[in-house]
Amino acid sequence: MEIAVLGGGNGAYAAAADLAEAGHAVRFWRRDEGAFAPVIESGSVGLRDVKGTRRVPLSLVTTDIAAALLGAELVVVPLPATAQAGMADLMAPHLEDGQVVFLPPGTFGSYWMARRIRDRGNTRRLIFAETGTLPWLARMSAHDTVTITVRATRLPTGVFPASAGESAFPVLERAFPAVERLSDALDGALMNAGPIIHPPLILMNAGPLEAAKGDFDIHNEGTQPAIRAVTTALDAERMAVRTAFGYGPPHFPLADHYDPAGEEWMYGRAAHERLVESQGWREPVDLRRHRYMREDVVIGLAFLISAGAWAGVFCPVASSLLTLAGVILDEDLRRGLRTMEAMALSDLTRGELTRLLRDGLS
């Protein structure tokens, strides 16, 4: 299958390498030509995992987004939600009728990007999908090499519009056999694990993170019983919001990620132990700029709280964490860009929201 992979982060390099090694024709695009030079020169990405290290050749390596998107059946955009606006603007002139744009994960970016691209003048029949997590736990180990510690074994995924699922899911499943079909894109957005696992870790470890200068792993010494208790309570709010919207189990409770004997979570069993053993997440964390703050707190928590308010579910733990983050950042985070109000969804009736999720933009 012809697949375009867009981006320059850990997830994009993991996607390019893994999908190409699986036999797909991967066009890999990155905007930063200087940083992309090693991949451009070799036409390949280095991949390191339990099988060892090897070079994976790609079908096309380019800084021309039009060339990357031309004829691609699937467009994989493993970028943080903070980058979705810029990427939507870049893609808008070039996306073709029937293409599936996959956001792993999306923070309801499936709807948000669809609307932004439509507002930019692209009225073609486009399909967007988002899942609950990135399909890989991965870190760059060199300028052109990615290390994949864990691959997802279950990827709960929703599609926007849901009526396009019968055509979109077979495409997604050819690239990602772990995809599990959800009812719609909001169902997928409320599976997002990032706004559950990361806000307690980064906020409750704020002091150690500022003092550690990089010698601190929030997934290891940062994951203590007191923080896990907050994570569990926060996840209970997420599942309550899902239930209020009418989405049933499985809800993929985060507790299963930490319990090797529990139900298989998105990354399978014992993924947390493998993540810690890899040492790949022992890194400097700029508390005010890091993705865990800017994506998962500022965007993800604000979205969860607003979705809960729309559905009649108060989220006190999420609200408290968002308030603490606002104090640290000296920003009013209640008026985020990904709230139901900001996305012009707050005044919809339940029936109107259901039709929008099913039928898409008019």
MOWOUR-V227034 format. One record per helix or strand. SS is the DSSP state (h for helix, s for strand). FROM is the first residue (numbers start at 1). LEN is the number of residues. If there is no record, write none. Layout:
{{SS & FROM & LEN} {SS & FROM & LEN}}
//
This chain:
{{s & 2 & 5} {h & 10 & 12} {s & 25 & 5} {h & 33 & 10} {s & 44 & 6} {s & 52 & 6} {s & 60 & 3} {h & 65 & 5} {s & 74 & 3} {h & 81 & 12} {s & 100 & 5} {h & 109 & 11} {s & 127 & 5} {s & 136 & 7} {s & 145 & 7} {s & 155 & 6} {h & 162 & 14} {s & 179 & 3} {h & 185 & 5} {h & 194 & 11} {h & 206 & 7} {h & 225 & 20} {h & 255 & 4} {h & 271 & 8} {h & 291 & 21} {h & 316 & 14} {h & 333 & 3} {h & 350 & 10}}
//
